[in-house]
């Protein structure tokens, strides 16, 4: 089967869980910014967690399904309609052949993920189907969706049932925290004293933010040596401090090396919350110890495992 793109939305890309093993050659990870929502959408339609989905930013596309399909949309609170009828997110939805799915604007949050049973079946590049916008490869020719695109979908043996809505308690915990809730940060290689200033006041997300990095605006952080260092490895989550004193939190499309001071690193468990911030949102940061970071990540993985078991059980008994 395939999906026809009637209108693409402002930024809709094909993403999976990212491209690993190539950073030594300067190839970034890419992949879903909100990995939790991406995985949950896949689980709801019976896909493996790494199946490719469509990442929707701020507002979604209009899509026509050439054959009957099972889909789910997770992540941001977003308007969802099929042939004019309102639908719920965070649940599997059976669509008939020829159905037109309209995904509107995000009412809260920034990014939503559309999974379809069988997965988006574009050709993998370097082991991943993710779109690398900076490199111009992966996904659909390394670019966002356009009107007229035809998206291939893989085969699935998942029964087309419309199961009950599940696990909203976990979605609330993951993505509905107040926008000024603290994001936990580990000390970076150039942490003292700039990292202390990161915690002292709130920040706002700048309009220049994108998949490469979340740019922040607030009280200027002053350091004795604000110039660039010899380039050193950076990863998604690294907090860089440019000469203007306004931090940048690197996201999935981050470069592999950078010369700005690295004053901290957002813990992996909190990266999905950063993915749901939009320009103008407020955010605060708090210090975190490595043991707390490991505990938080383990708790999120356990929550996903419980959800996977719950969804599998509901599907098996036909709820």
Secondary structure, 3 states (H helix, E strand, C coil): CEEEEEECCCCEEEECCCCCCCHHHCCCCCCCCCHHHHHHHHHHCCCCCCCCEEEEECECCEEEECCCEEEEEEEEEEEEEECCEECCCCCCEEECCCCEEEEEEEEEEEEEEEEECCCECCCCECCECCCECCCCECCECCECCCCCCEEEECCCCCCCCCCCCCCHHHHHHHHCCCCCCEEEEEECCCCCCHHHHHHHCCEEECCCCCCCEEEEECCCCCCCCCCCCCCEECCCCEEEECCCCCEEEECCCCCCEECCEEEEEECHHHHHHHHCCCCCCEEEEEECCHHHHHHHHHHHHHHHHHHHHHHHHHHHHCC
